[in-house]
Amino acid sequence: MVRNKFPHKRGFRSMDANVRFIFESTLFVCVKSV
């Protein structure tokens, strides 16, 4: 994993956090709609 090799780079961490947030939000909406 790139983010594991470069934990000091905020760009990768913030981008990963945004993707995770969007993924969890989408998953929550899908589960809630079902």
C-alpha positions as CSV (number, residue, x, y, z in Angstrom):
1,M,0.0,0.0,0.0
2,V,1.3,3.4,-1.0
3,R,-0.3,5.2,2.0
4,N,1.4,2.7,4.4
5,K,4.8,3.5,2.8
6,F,4.3,7.2,2.9
7,P,2.3,8.0,6.1
8,H,3.9,11.4,6.4
9,K,2.4,12.7,3.2
10,R,-0.9,14.4,4.1
11,G,-2.1,14.3,0.5
12,F,-2.4,10.6,0.5
13,R,-3.9,10.4,3.9
14,S,-6.5,13.2,3.3
15,M,-7.4,11.7,-0.1
16,D,-7.8,8.2,1.5
17,A,-10.0,9.8,4.2
18,N,-12.2,11.5,1.7
19,V,-12.6,8.3,-0.3
20,R,-13.4,6.3,2.9
21,F,-15.9,9.0,3.9
22,I,-17.7,8.9,0.6
23,F,-17.6,5.1,0.5
24,E,-19.1,4.8,4.0
25,S,-21.8,7.5,3.2
26,T,-22.8,5.7,0.0
27,L,-22.9,2.3,1.8
28,F,-25.0,3.8,4.6
29,V,-27.5,5.3,2.2
30,C,-27.7,2.0,0.3
31,V,-28.3,0.0,3.4
32,K,-30.8,2.5,4.7
33,S,-32.8,2.6,1.4
34,V,-33.0,-1.2,1.5
